[in-house]
Amino acid sequence: MNKAQVFEFYSRLAEADPAPTTELEYSSPYTLLVAVVLSAQATDVSVNLATRDLFKRVRSPRHMVDLGEDAVREAIKTIGLFNTKAKNVIALSEALIGDHGGQVPQTREALEALPGVGRKTANVVLNTAFGQETFAVDTHIFRVGNRTGLAPGKTPLEVELKLDKVTPQPFRRDAHHWLILHGRYICKARLPLCWKCPVIDLCRYRPKTPPPKGSEPAPLEPLA
C-alpha cells in the first residue's frame, strides 16, 4: 500500500470504531498486565471468565502474593498453561514489589524483565495502560498485516517494525486495537468475511470471499 492507501485504510477502521480498546477486563495497569500474561494461547473470553472472581480479591501485587500460587492456580485452571502462568503471575508480582515499589513500569525493557512478559505483552501494556504508540503483534495482527499488504513480514517483529514505520498520525495510538479487532471479527484466519470488510478495495488478498447466498455485500467505491 502507498501512503494514501494506508491513511484511507486506518480512516475507515476509525470511522467504524472511533474508540477501540482491549476486550480484556481490567481495572488498573497491574490487573491489565496479569490479564495479558494469562491471555497467551488463550482467548480473551476465557481469561475474563477466570479473572472476574480473581480480580475481586486481587487488586495489587501484594494481594496476589498474599493469595498464593495454589489459589491463583485454582482460579485460572480453566485457562491453558495455567500451572506455568500461576508461577509467572506470582513471580512477576514479587518482582514488581521488590524492584518497582508495587507499580507497573512504563518501559518495554523493564516490563520484559518481568517473569512471563515478552515483547508482545509489554507492548500491549504500554499501549493500553499508558497510551504509548506501540504495536503489539499477535496472530490476528500478523495475519492482517500480511494478508492485506499493510505491513508484510515473515516474523511478528518484522510486522511490528513495518507497522511502526507506515502507520501515520492520528492513528498510531489506537492502531493495535483496530487491527486486532479487524482480524478477530472480519479478517478471520480460515475464512475472511470480505463482503463485510470496510477496506476490501485496499486489500491485496485474492480471491475475495463471496457473501453467503441470500445476502448482498455493501457496495464500495474503489479508491481513486
C-alpha positions in Angstrom: 0.0 0.0 0.0 1.1 3.6 -0.6 0.8 6.3 1.9 -2.6 7.5 0.7 -4.0 3.9 0.8 -2.6 3.3 4.3 -4.2 6.6 5.6 -7.5 5.6 4.0 -7.2 2.1 5.5 -7.0 3.4 9.0 -9.5 6.1 8.4 -12.2 3.6 7.6 -11.4 1.4 10.6 -11.5 4.5 12.8 -14.8 5.6 11.3 -16.3 2.1 12.0 -15.0 2.1 15.6 -13.9 5.6 16.9 -12.8 4.4 20.4 -11.3 0.9 20.2 -10.0 -0.8 23.2 -8.9 -4.2 24.6 -11.6 -6.8 25.2 -9.7 -8.0 28.3 -11.3 -6.8 31.6 -9.1 -4.9 34.0 -9.2 -2.1 36.5 -5.5 -0.9 36.7 -2.2 -1.3 34.9 -1.4 -4.2 37.2 -4.6 -6.2 36.5 -4.1 -5.5 32.8 -0.6 -6.9 33.0 -1.9 -10.0 34.7 -4.7 -10.4 32.2 -2.4 -10.1 29.2 0.1 -12.6 30.7 -2.8 -15.0 31.1 -4.1 -14.4 27.6 -1.1 -16.2 25.9 -2.6 -19.1 23.9 -6.0 -18.4 25.4 -9.0 -16.3 24.3 -9.9 -13.0 25.9 -13.3 -14.5 26.7 -11.7 -17.4 28.7 -9.4 -15.1 30.5 -12.2 -12.7 31.5 -14.2 -15.7 32.9 -11.3 -16.6 35.1 -10.2 -13.2 36.2 -13.6 -11.7 37.2 -13.6 -13.5 40.5 -9.8 -13.3 40.9 -9.8 -9.5 40.4 -12.4 -9.1 43.1 -9.9 -10.5 45.6 -6.7 -9.2 44.0 -6.0 -5.5 43.1 -2.3 -5.2 43.6 0.9 -7.3 43.5 0.8 -7.6 47.3 -2.7 -9.0 47.2 -1.6 -11.6 44.6 1.5 -12.7 46.6 -0.6 -13.0 49.7 -3.2 -15.1 47.9 -0.5 -17.6 46.9 0.3 -19.7 43.9 -2.1 -22.5 44.8 -5.0 -20.2 45.0 -4.0 -18.5 41.7 -3.7 -21.8 40.0 -7.1 -22.8 41.1 -8.6 -19.5 40.0 -7.1 -19.8 36.4 -7.3 -23.6 35.9 -9.7 -23.2 33.0 -7.0 -21.4 31.0 -4.3 -23.1 29.0 -0.9 -23.5 30.6 -2.4 -22.5 34.0 0.4 -24.1 36.0 3.2 -22.0 34.4 1.1 -18.9 34.3 0.3 -19.1 38.0 4.0 -19.3 38.7 4.7 -16.4 36.5 2.0 -14.2 38.0 3.3 -14.8 41.5 6.9 -14.2 40.3 6.2 -11.0 38.4 4.1 -9.7 41.4 7.1 -10.3 43.6 9.4 -8.6 41.1 7.0 -5.6 41.0 7.1 -5.3 44.8 10.8 -5.8 45.1 12.0 -3.7 42.1 9.3 -1.2 41.3 7.5 -0.3 44.5 4.5 -2.4 43.5 3.9 -0.3 40.4 3.9 -1.4 36.8 6.9 0.1 35.0 6.4 2.2 31.8 9.3 1.0 29.7 9.5 -2.1 27.5 12.8 -3.1 28.9 11.6 -3.1 32.5 8.4 -5.0 31.5 10.3 -7.6 29.5 12.5 -8.3 32.6 9.4 -9.5 34.5 8.7 -13.3 34.5 6.3 -14.3 31.8 6.4 -11.0 30.0 7.6 -10.9 26.4 7.7 -8.1 23.8 4.0 -8.5 22.8 2.8 -8.4 26.3 4.9 -5.4 27.1 3.7 -3.6 24.0 0.0 -4.2 24.9 0.5 -2.8 28.5 2.4 0.2 27.3 -0.2 1.0 24.7 -3.4 0.2 26.6 -2.4 1.3 30.1 -0.1 4.2 29.3 -1.2 5.3 25.9 2.2 4.7 24.3 2.4 4.3 20.5 3.4 0.6 20.4 2.3 -2.2 18.0 1.8 -5.5 19.7 1.7 -8.1 17.0 -0.4 -11.2 17.9 -1.6 -13.9 15.5 -4.5 -11.6 14.3 -2.3 -8.6 13.5 0.3 -10.8 11.9 -2.3 -12.2 9.6 -3.9 -8.8 8.8 -0.5 -7.2 8.2 0.4 -9.9 5.7 -2.9 -10.7 4.1 -3.9 -7.1 3.4 -0.4 -5.9 2.4 -0.5 -3.2 5.1 2.7 -4.5 6.8 4.0 -7.7 5.4 6.7 -9.6 7.3 8.0 -13.1 8.0 8.1 -12.7 11.8 6.0 -10.7 14.3 8.9 -8.4 14.9 9.1 -7.6 11.1 5.4 -6.8 11.0 5.7 -4.7 14.2 8.6 -2.6 12.8 6.8 -2.2 9.5 3.6 -1.0 11.3 5.7 1.4 13.2 7.1 2.8 10.0 4.0 3.1 7.9 1.3 4.0 10.5 0.6 7.7 10.4 -0.9 10.1 12.9 -3.6 10.4 14.2 -3.9 6.6 14.1 -0.8 5.4 15.9 -2.1 5.1 19.4 -5.2 3.0 18.5 -3.8 1.1 15.5 -3.1 -2.0 17.6 -6.8 -2.3 18.7 -8.2 -1.6 15.3 -6.1 -4.2 13.7 -6.7 -6.9 16.3 -10.4 -6.4 16.2 -10.4 -6.4 12.5 -8.6 -9.7 12.5 -10.8 -11.2 15.2 -14.1 -10.4 13.6 -13.7 -9.7 9.9 -10.3 -10.8 8.6 -10.6 -14.2 10.2 -8.0 -16.9 9.8 -9.9 -19.7 8.0 -12.4 -17.6 6.0 -12.2 -13.8 5.9 -15.5 -12.1 5.8 -14.5 -10.0 2.8 -18.1 -8.9 2.0 -18.2 -7.2 5.4 -14.8 -5.6 5.1 -14.6 -1.8 5.1 -11.2 -1.9 3.4 -11.9 -4.6 0.8 -10.8 -2.4 -2.2 -7.5 -1.6 -0.4 -6.6 -5.1 0.4 -4.4 -7.3 -1.8 -6.0 -10.6 -0.7 -7.3 -12.7 -3.6 -9.7 -14.1 -4.3 -12.2 -12.2 -2.2 -14.5 -14.4 -0.1 -18.0 -14.1 -1.6 -21.0 -13.4 0.7 -23.3 -16.3 1.7 -26.2 -17.0 -0.6 -29.1 -14.7 0.1 -27.0 -11.8 1.3 -25.8 -8.8 -0.5 -22.4 -7.1 0.0 -22.3 -3.4 0.8 -21.1 -1.6 -2.3 -17.7 0.2 -2.0 -16.3 2.7 -4.5 -12.7 1.9 -5.4 -10.1 4.3 -4.1 -9.1 6.8 -6.8 
